[in-house]
Amino acid sequence: MTPLVGPGGSAGPVGPAGPAERAERGKAARKHVPRTAHAGWLPPVDRQDPVAVLEKQGRDRLPELLPVRYGRMAASPLAFLRGAAAVMAADLAAQPHTGLTVQLCGDAHLLNFGLYASPERTLLFDLDDFDETFPGPFEWDVKRLAASVAVAARENGHPDAKAHRAALESAAAYRTAMRRLARRGELEVWYERVEADRLLPLVRSGRRRRRVEAGLTRARRHSGLQSLGKLTEVVDGRRRIVHDPPLLEPAGAPDTAALRKNFSDYRSTLPEDRRLLLDRYRFVDAARKLVGIAGVGMPCYVVLLEGRDTGDPLFLQLKEAGTSVLEEHLPSGPYDHPGHRVVAGQRLLQADTDVFLGWMTGPQNRSCYWRQLRDTQGCADVAALDPAGLRAYAALCGTALARAHARSGDRIAIAAYLGGADTFERAVADFALRYADQTAEDHSALGAAVVAGVIAATPEP
């Protein structure tokens, strides 16, 4: 495997090198990893059993929630892929890589992109999950995105030719956006954003366009008051988070006390103006929450705060930050605290981040990060996309991913490596179909383990 050498040896500043030297660095990477080499996927003879990888990852999780996680992953190949970032990280690490380092999302599948509101209340489209973020070779995120597109296409009944084209569109959009950003100045790149209205020009069908417009309208209307009605109830005259096991369960007195006690540690990681804003809210209630697929089993809490009055709620999510699935395959990162890693990664990758994003050491001495539970979020109904719709959505994801990578890595070197031809995206699309085959096999292995009683799995709650 080629050594991982990024600009300046990390995902940080590229130093005094000029554009020509940086471009030459990118072209030189082709000698180590030709662009056509990205097409290859053949599982090594010593490839770890995917179920064993998942079981190893589950050792640090809440054991009572692991059957829910496995039940969700067993639902389909795409659901499996969503929960199997550790499996794919090991597979990518077994291949040669470019050494062109960026701050990776680490789990850039197509369902980890979505809509959210910036602090200025502009609706943006961007990455929205950063639990696995870590510095690493840019192509790992691109390949995970393309593979997820191919798996989703097959799941929607699209033939392999259309699945290949959709995966190709994600990588082609990445290359096009990266080359465009390579020609722009530093501040211009830093302030680049993908506004949600860019979804509409991608949709030509009248019916599909109306559906997208309706989704954008719902996302813009979302507020804390909607969450208040959905997530809370009044008990004995006091507002409380609803009891809806296993999705929502009371935090319990010890955990609630710990959350209150450690709240000041989280507060200290916020900028001064955000601390002042947070101080205007009071702690009301807390509950344990079951989230996602990949995150099931990681301690996660919802905290209800009240501002001016009971009609002014703020929901914060406290989630454990463990070791990134990428860490065992890459050089050490710059952060010792996993919560700090997640927060710093999100701030690097997202165009505008949540004003309440921070970290701390929480209950049971676990590293955690905080953010708003929901902030005008929404994501595509991928299962409803026809081939044209999936291609358009895959391209938008590729564009957003390039914007995120351009902020932390050497965009000029990456653009030079990618080049002006379609060599890279064709290779990545070939890989995506091959890895979709691997995902189907791994999903079947999990199903067989469930049937054999090796893994306990419960249906979706």
N, C-alpha and C positions, 0 to 999 in steps of 0.2 A: 504494500500500500504506500502511496506517495506521502511524504511528510506534509503535515498541515502547516502551511506558512501563509498567513494572511498579510494584508497591508500593514506594515509596521509590526508584524508578528502577532497582531490581535485584530479584533473587530473595531479598534479605535482609530485615531487620526492616522492619515496616510503619510504625514511628514511633508518635507519640502519638495518631493518629486513633482515634476511637471506632467502635463497631460500626455506628452509623447512617451515619457518613460513609463508612466502608469499603463498606457495602452500596450507597450511592449511587454510588460510583465504579464498582462492577460494573454497575449498571443503566445508567449513562451509556455504558458500552462498547457497549451494544446499538445506540446511535445510529450508531456507526461500523461495527459488524458485527452486523446483526440475526441472531438465532439461526437464522432460516430460510436465511440466506445460506450456512450451512455445507453445505447440500445440493449446492451447485454444484461440478461438475468438468468443465471443458472445456479440453483441452490448449491452451496458447497457441501462436500461430503460430511463435514463435521457441523453442519447447521444444527443449532439447538432445536429441540422439539418446541413448537410454538406454545403448546399448553404448559410446558415446563417454564417457559419465559413468563407467562402470565401468572403462574403460581408463585414464582419467585418474586414478582412485582407485588403480589398480594400479601406478602408476609408483613408488610408495614401498614396494612390497612385494617379497618374494623372488620373482624371476621364475620360478624353477623350480616354484613352488607355484601360480602363477596358473592353469594348466590344470586343476588339481584344483578350485580355486574355481569356475571357469566350468562344469566338469562337474557339480558339485553344484547350481549354480544352474539349469542347463538341465534338471534332472530333472523339475521341475513348476512351475506358477505360484507355489505357496506357497514352494517353495525359492528361486525367483527373488526374491520379495518379501523373504524373510529376508536375502538378500545385497544388496538394492538400497536400503538406507537412504539412500544419497546421492541416488539418483534421486527418492525420495519427498520428501526434504528440499527439493530444488529445486522440486518441484511445489507443496508447501505454501507455500513462501516466495513463490511467484508469486501467491498469493491474499491478500486482506485478512485481517488477524488482529486479535484482541481487544486485544493489548497487556497482557493479564493474565498476568504472568510467574510461572513456577514453575521449579524445577530439573527440566528435562525428562530422562527416560530417553534420549530420542533414537532409540530403536529398540524401542518398546513393542509389538512383535507378540506374539501369544498364546503363542508358544513361548519367549519370554524371561521367562516367569513360571514359578515352580516351587517346590519344597520345599527347605528347608535347615534346619539346626539352629542355634538361637541359642546364644550362649555358655553359657546355662543349660541347654542341650540340649533346649529345647522345639522341636518341629517346627513351622515357620512356612511360610506361603504368601506369596510376595512376588515382586517383580521380581528378576531374577538376572543381568542383563547391563547394564553401565554404560559400555561403551567409547565411546558417542556422547553421554554426558550433557553437558548445557549449559543455561544459563538461556534460557528462551524461552516463547512463548505456550502456555498449558496445552492448548489444543485440538489442537495438533500430535500429542501423544502419544495423545489420545483417538481421533483420526482414524486413526492408524496401527494402533492396536489394532482398531478396528472394521473397517478394510479387511482386516486379516489374518483376522478372523473370517469375513468374507464369502468370501474366497478359500478358506479351509479348508472352509467349508460346501460350496461348489461342488465342491471336490476330493473331498469325501466323497459326492458324488452327490445332495446335497440340492437341491431346487428353489429358485428365486430367492426365492420368498415366505418360505421357511424361512431362507434365508441372510440376508434382510433382517431378519427377526425376531431372529435370533441377534446380528447387528451392533447392532440397536437395544437388545438386552438389555445389551450391554457399556456403551453410553453411558448407558442409564437407571440402571444400577447405580452408575456414576460420579456421576451427578447426585444420586441419593438419598444416597449416602455423603457427598458433599461438603456437602450441606445439613445432614445430621446432624452432621458434624464442625464446621460453622460455629457451631453452638449450644453447643459445648463449650469448656472452658478450655484454656489453652495447654499445660500439662503433660499433661492428659488426652489431647490430640491427639498430643503427642509420644510418649507411651507406648502409643498405639493399635497393636495388632498383629492380624494375620489368622492365627489358629492353624489348623493343617492339619485339625483335626477339623471345621472348618466345611465341609469338602468333603462329609462324609457326609450331612447333612440335605438337601443339594441333589440327592441321588441317590435316586430312588424305586424303580427296578427292583431286584429282589432280586439278580439276576445281576450287574448293573452295580455295585451296592453292595458285593457281595463282592469284586469286582475292585478297587474303590477301597480297601477295607479291606486287601486283600493288598498293594497298592502302598504304603500308609502303613506297614504292618508292615515291609516290605523297607527302606523309607527309614529307619525308626528303628533297624534292625539294622545299617545300613551303618557301617563303621568303617575306620580306616586299615589294619587287618590284612587286610581284603578287598582293598584297593588293593595292599597289599604282595604278595599272592599273584598278582594279575592283572598288575601292572606291573613286577615284578622277578623276577630269577632269581639263583641263586648260581653264580658263575664263579670257579674256582680258590679256593674257600673264602671269597669276598667277595661281598656283596650288590650287584647291579648292576641298573639299569633295563634291561628287555628291549629288544632290537633288533627293531623291527617296522616297517620302512619301508613307506610314507612317514609312517605315523602316529607312530612313535617312532624316532628315530635318535640315536646318540651325539652329544653336544654338541661333541666335539672338544676337543683340548687348549687351544687359544687361548681359546675361549669359556668353557670350564670354569674356566680361570685367571682370566678376567675376572669371572665370576660370583662366585668366591671373593673376589677383590679388592674388588668393589663391594658385597659383602654387608653390610659395616658401614654403607654409605650408606643402604641400605634399613633396617637396624636403627635408625638414628637418627631415622627418621620414625615409629617406634612409641612409644606411651606407655611410661613407665619400667617399669611392671609387666610389660608384654609383652616388653620387652627382656630382663628377667630370665628370663622363661620361655623365650624364644628361645635364650638363652645356654646353656641346659641341653641343647641339641641340637647334634650335630656334623654337618658336611657330609660326605655319602657319595658321591653321584653326581649327574650332570645329563644330561638328554637334550632334544633338540628335539622338540616335539610339534605335530602338525597338529590344529587345532581348528575346530569349527563350520563355518559357511558364510561369514558376513560377515567372520570373522576370518582366513580362510585366506590365507596369504601374509604375515601379520604375524608377525615373530619371536616365538616362544613356547617356553618351556623348562619342564621339570619338574625340580625339585630334590628329591632324597631326603635327608632328615635322619634321624638316629637319636637317641633320647633315652636312657632308662635302659639299653636293650640293643637287640639286633636285632629284638626283638618289640615295640618301642615306636617305630614309624615316624611321620614327619610328611612329607607331600608338599606342597610349595609350588609354585605356578605363577607363573612370571615371564612377563609378556606385554607386548609393546610397546604403548604408548599413543600413538597418532598424533593428528592434528588431527581433532576431531569433524566429522562431515558437516554439522553445523548452523552451524559457525563462520563460514563465508563468507556466511551469510544473516542474521546477527544481530550486534548490538553486541558488542564485546570482553567476554570473561568475566573473572573475578577471578583466574585462575591462569595463570601463565606456563609452568609445567611440566605437560605433558599427563598425566603419571602422577599428579601432585597433583590435577588436574582430575577424573580418574576416581575416585580414592580419596575426595575430598571429596564428589563427587556421590553415590557409593554410600552414604557415611555420612549424607547428607541424606535419601536416598530410602528406604533399607532400614530396617525397624523395629529390627533388631539386626544388626550387621555382624560379619564375620569378625575375630577377635582378631589375626590376622596380616596384616591389610590395611595396605599401605604402598607407598612408591614410591622410585624412584631413577633415576639415569642408568646404563644397563647397557652390555653389549657393543656395540662400534662406535658408542659415544656416542649410543645410542638411549634415548629416554625410556620408562621401564617402570613397571609396578606389580606388586606381589606380593599373592598371596592363597593360601589353602589350595586345593589342586587339587580336592578334593571334600570336602564337609562335610555328609554325610547329605542329598544332593541327590536330587531326582526331579522329573519333569514328566509332564504328562498325555500319554497316547497319543491325540493329537488325531484321528488317522486312524481310530480305532476308535469315535469318538463319534457317536451318532445325533443327530437334531435336538434332542431334549430335553436330552441330555447336553452338546451343544455350547452350547446356550443357558445352561445352568447354569454351565458353565466360563467362558463369556464374561462372565457377571455377576460371578463371583468375581474375574476379572482386572480388571474395571472398578472393583470395590470396592477392591482392593489398590492400583490406580493412584491413586484419589482419596486414599487414606490417605497415599501417598507425596507427592503434590502438596501436600496440606494442611500438611505440615511446612515447606515452603520458600516457598510463595506465600501470597497473601492469600485464605484459604479463604472469608472472609465476602464479599469482592468477587466471587469466582468463583461462590459459591452464589447470590448475588443476580443475577448475570448469567444463570445457568442457569434460575432461577425454579422455580415449583411445577408448571408444565405440562410436557407431554412434547414441546414444540416442538424443543428442542435435539437430543434423541436421534433423533427422526424425521428431522431434517435430516442428522445424521451417518450414519444408516443408509442414506439415499438416496445420500450421498456414497460410502459404503463399496461399494455395488454398482457405482456408476459407476467407482470406482477399481479394483475387481476386473476390470472390462472392460479398463481401461488396463493392468493388470498382465498380463493374458493376452496383450495385444498386445505388450508389452515382452518377455515371455518368448519369444514367437514370433520377435521380432527377434533375440534372443540365439541362438536355435536356428538361424535363417537365417545368422547370422554364423559360427556354428560349421560349418555345412554348406559355406559358401562359402570356408572356410579363413581368414577374417579373424581369427577367435578360435580359439585352440587349447584344446581341452577334453578331459580324460581322464575315464573312467568312475570312479564311486565306488570308492575303494580298500577 
